[in-house]
Amino acid sequence: MLEHDSWDDIDDEEIWRLLSYFDDHTMSVHLIENNPPRAKRGSPGDWNLVELSEEKLTHDELDMLATAILETARYDRHSFIEIEEHGAAVVQLRNLRIAIAMRPFADKTEISAIRPIVKLSLEDYRLSPKLMKRLEARAEGILVSGAPGSGKSTFAAALAEFYSRRGNVVKTLEQPRDLQVSEEIVQYSPLDGSMEKAADVLLLVRPDFVIYDELRKDADFQAYSDLRSAGVGMVGVVHAGSAIDAIQRLILGGRVELGQIPSTVDTVIQIEAGSVSKVASLSLKVKLPTGMSSSQRDLARPVVEVRDFERGILEYEMFSFGGERVVVPVRGAIPSYQPEVRRAPPRGTPGETVPISVSYSRKKVTIHAGRRYAKQRIEVFADNEYLFTTVIGRNGESSIRIKTRQGSALVDAMEEGAVITARVAPY
């Protein structure tokens, strides 16, 4: 992001009014028509939404401010307009990223201004020597995942600075361009509205590393994959509630072929509340998936292993089975497709939390709950918002077609980085 954050040469009264809402602890300011001004104050993962005034903002006030923001961005060489459509705009105004929404795009005028309040180096995260060694010598296909506001872009910016200091040519691909990086790192945005075109130009520049902030659409994952397959070190930022959710977004809809995943992404770093909470490593092996008996050796196949990086423990396996790509938790239990004789599981208590994981295929989304909850009804939630009730089958799973209302709602929630939870439904 442009590091020029002095406002002394700006004389617009409306811009200064916007700046007055910020203090040293303000992450973002949210101005909505017919509402009092509000601000998020604190740090990633530890903030409060506070009201800044009792007076409600009017349409005319916000319209004047929106006009001032756009006009200032047009003449100020330290600012630029990233997106401008009928009813919406995204502006980088010095060190503020500003999103403007108005009719007909929104039912009322809203202006959100976000200011990064911290710029960290990789050393500030106090990573383990084992992880630092991997980042220095081996990891070249990295996903930085986390929920919105978790601090994943801040960590990605720290990685950009780390690789740049080590003598690498580092570029960024962003929309909007808001990463806080030093002057020697050039920040790119979509070319003629296309990230793929921008990636084509980047290949001619021959960067050693590209920071891609952030991966949302199929085209983003394709551009990331193309750059990585060309030998460029990649760091991609993605909304996801967990490391395995980030990995599953790679295979959703065939974005990346299963066998190419470890060469595209070898390391996933999950960020929570501004800190590294989980690191997963990926590798490809041809083997019999865990849980299949030795008599089924003819079922050996390419298997992507997902391990807890620090402990080296195998946690998930990804492979093709019955024409579908599946993600199977490996926690010492026999996978759901392996026949097993067991006693009937005890019934769960209504309201009891059910530990689940969710996997995708082209046609269905599968909720893995384990045989303990077989034949039981569970309620599924996204960020504590009720989605639907389903029944767990005898194999410990519930499969839902993606084209159904329930399936599409679950996929949409995970695409948005929601945390998926479940509990035993009332009898």
N, C-alpha and C positions, 0 to 999 in steps of 0.2 A: 504494500500500500504506500502511497505517497506519504513521506514522513514529515512534510511541512505542516506543522500544527499550530503555527502562530497565526493569530487572527487580527493583528494590529492594523493591517492594510485593508480590512473589510469594514466598510462604513454603513452597511445596510442595517437599519434598526431592527427589522424582523429577524435577521440572522443572529444578532446579539441577544434578542429575546430568547431564541432557541438555545443559545449557549448558556444563558442564565439558569437553565434547568439542570445543568450538569454540575456536579462537584467531583472531588477526587475519587469517590467510591461509586459513581454512577456508571453502570454498564450500558444502559439504554434508556431512552425517553420515549413515551408512547402518548401521542396526542390524538384524541378521538373526538369527533363532533358530538356535542351534547354530553360530554363527560369531562371531569376535571383532569388536568394533566397528571400523568403517573410516570414513575421511573423505577427501574430495577436497580437496586443498590446492593453491593456486596461483591462477591467473586463467583466464578463458575462453580455451580453446585451448591453455593451457599449465599443466596441472595433473597431479598424481600421486595415485593412490589408495594411502593408507597405513593400516597397522594401528595402532590406538590402544592396544591391549592384547593380551596373549596369552590372556586368559581369554575363554571362549566365553559368549555371552549365553544365558540360559535362557528358556523360554516364560513362566514366572512373572514374571521380571524385566521382559520386554517388555509383558506383559499389564498389570502395575502401571503402567508408564510410559504406555501407551496410555490407560488409565483416567484418569490424572492430567492428561494433555493435554486430553482431552475435557471433564473437569470444570472445568478452569481456563478453557477457552474459553467455557464456558457462563456463568460469572459475571464474567469480566474484560471490561470495556467496550471494551478495546483489542484484543480478539480475537473471532473468530467461527468457527463450523463451516460450511464451504462445502458439503460433501457428507457425508452419514452414511447408509450402507447396511449391510445384513447382511454383515459381513466386510470392509468398507472404509470409510474416512473420509478427508476432506481438510480440514485445519484451518489457519486463519491465526492463529498464536499470536504476538502482537506482530509482530516482524519476521521470524518464521520461518514458512515454508510447510511443513507437515508432512503427509505421506501415510502412512496406516496401512493395512496389508493383513494379513488373518488368515484362518483357516479359516472358511467353506468357499471363500472367494474365492481364497486362496493356500494352498499346502500347508504353509506355516509362517508365523509372525508376522514382519512386517517393518515397520520404522519408518524413513522417510527424511525428514530435516529439512534444508531448503535455506534458506540465508541469503545475500541479495545482499551482496557485499563491496565493491562499487563503485557509486557514483551519479555519472554523468558528464553534463556539459552537451554540447550539440552542438559547442561550440567545442573541446572536448577531442579531437574526432575529426579536427580539422584538414582539413576538407573543402575541395575546390577552390572557388575563387570562382565557377566556372561552376555547380557543383552547389548552392552556397549560394543563388545567384540563382534557380535553378529552385525550390528549396524555399520561398523567400520569396515568389515572384511567380506561379508557374505550377503546380507539382505539387500536385494535390489528390486523386489516387487513387494511393496508394503501397502497395507490398508490401515489407515487410522480411523477407528470407528468409535461411535459414542452417540448418546442422545443429544438433541438440540441444546446448546448452551453448556455442554460438558467441558469444553475447552479443547476439542480435537483440532480445530484450526490453529489455535495457539501452539499446540504441540507440533503440527505440521510445519508451521513457520520456523520453529526452533530446529527442526530437522533440516529445513532448507538452509538455514544459517550454518549448521553443523557441516553439511556437505560442501558448502561454498568455502568455508574456512579451510577445508582439507584440499583445496586446490581444484575443485570440480566446477564445471560450467553448469549453473543451475538456473532453470526457468520455471515459471508458474503458468498454469492454465486456470483461469478463474472467471466466474460470472456471479456476482460482481467482483472486481479486483479489490479485495480488502485485506489480504494478508499483510502483516507487518514484517517486511523484509528489507534488507539493506539495499543501497543504491546499485550494487553490481549485479543484483538479481533482477532480470527484466520480467515484467508481468504481462502475460498475454491474455486476451479475451477472445470470444468467438469471432471468427472471420466470416463476414457476410452471414452472420447468424449461425454459423456451423463450427462446432468444436473439432469436427473431423478435418475441416479445411485448415484450421489453426494448427492441428497436429501435423498435417502434411508440411506446413511451413517450418514447424519446429524441427522436423527431421533434417531439413536443409541447414539449420543452425548448428546441428550436431551437439545437443546438450548431453551432459553426463547424467543429470537427474532432472526430472520434471515433477513438480508438485501440482497435483490435479485436485482442485478444490471447487466443487465436490462432485461425486459421481451420483447421478440421479436417474437419468434415462438410459435406454439401451445404447444410444449413440455415445454417451459418456463412457460406458463400459467398453464399447468397441474401440473407441479412440485410445483408451488406457491400454487395452490389450494389444493394439497395433503398435503403439510406441514401445511397449515392453518387449514384444516379439522382435522388434528392430534392434534390441540391445540397449535401450535407454533405461536407466534406473528410474523406477516410478514410485511415487508416494501418492496414494489416492485417499481422499477424505470421504467418508460415507456415513450416513445416518443409520445406526443400528443399535439395538438394545444390548447386544452381546457380540463377542467375536464370531461365534458360529452363525449368528444371523447375518453378519457382514459377508461371510463366506457364501452363505446360501443365496445371497443376492447376485453372486457371480453366475450361478447356474440357472437362475430363474429365467424361463423363456429361452434357454439355450444361449445366454449372453456369452459364455465362455465354455468351450467343450471340456468335459470332465477331465480328460487326460492332459489338457493344457493348463489346468488350474495351478498346479505347483510351480510351473515355469512362468506363469503370469503373476501369481501372488505366492510368496513363500513365507511371509510374516504378517500377522494381524495384531495390531496394538489397540487394545480397548482403553478408552479414556473415560473416567468417571470423576466428577467434581474436581477437574483440573489435574488429576494424577493418573498414572498408568495403573490400571487395576488388573489387567490380564494381557498375556502375550501368548499367541498361538502360532505354531510353526506347521507348515504343510510339506508333505513329501509324497511321491508316487511310488507304489510297489505293486508288483504282480504277485498275488497271493490268494489264499482262501480267506474270505472275510471272517472275522472273529465270530465264533459260535457255530460255524458249520463243521460237521464232523469230518474226520479224515477220509471216510468213505465217499465224500462228495468232492474229491480232489479235481474232478473234471469241471467243477464250478469255479476254479481259480480264475481270477480276472484282475485287470488294473484297479487298484484301490488307492484312493487318496486318504492318507492318514493325517488326522489333525491332532496334534499333541500340545499339551501344556508345555510351553517352551522352558520355563524355569525348572520344572520337575521332570520333564521328559515323559510324562504319562500319556498314553494313548487315550483320547477322550471320544473321538468320533471317527467313523469311516464313511467315505463317500464312494459309491460305485453304482453301476447299472445292474438292475435286477428286474427280470420280467419286462424288459423294454422301458423301464422307468429309471430315472436317476434318483437315488435315495440317500439320505443322510441318517446314519444309525448311531445312536449314543453307545459308547463302549465303556461300561463301568463294571466289568467283571460279570455282567449278566448275559444270558443267552439272548441274542436278538430275536425280534418278534417273529421272524419267518422260520425259526428253528422249532420243530415240534418238541414239546416237553410235557411231562406228566407232573402236575402240581396239585396241591390241595386247593380247595376253593378259597379265594382270598377273603379276609374279613371285610365287612362293609365299612366304608368310611363314615365319619361323623359329618352331618350336614354343616357346611361352613368351613370344613377342614381344607387347608391349602393343599393343592395338588401340584407337585413339581412336574412341570411339563417341558418338552422341547418341541419345536415345530420344524418340519421339513417340507420342501417344495418338490414338485415334479411339474411337467408340462400341463397335466390335466387335473392334478389334485394337490391339496395341502393336507398333511398328516400331522395329527397331534399325538405325540408319544407320551403316555402317562405311566406305563408299566402295568404288569399284570395284577398288581395289588388293587388297582382300580377297575379291573375288568367288570363289565356289565353294570357299571355305575354311571349315573348322570352327573356331568360336571358343567359348571358355568364358566364361560371363557370371557376374559376381560382384556381390554387394551388401555393401558394407563388408567386402570381402575374404572373404566367405562364398560358397562356390560355389552357384549356382542351377541352371544347366543348360548344355548344349552345343547350339549351333544352327549351321546352315549359312547362310552369306551368299550370296544369289542373285547372278545376273549383273548386276543393277542396283545392287549394293552394299548391299542391304538384306536384312533377315530380318524377315518379318511373322509374328506369333504371335497367335492368337485369344485374347482376354482371358479367355474361359471355360475355357481349358485350364489344367492345373496350372502349366505354365511361365509362361503369360501372367499368371495371377492372382498368382503369386509375385513376378514382376517389378513389377507394378503396386502390390502391397502394400508392397514394399520402397521404392519411390519415394514412396509416400504417407507412409511413416515417415521420409522424409528421408535414406534411405541413399544412399551414393555408389556409382553403378553403373559398373563397369569391365569390361574384357574382355581376353582374350589368345588368341593362336593356340593351338588345341588340339594335343596330340601327334598325330602321324600314326598 
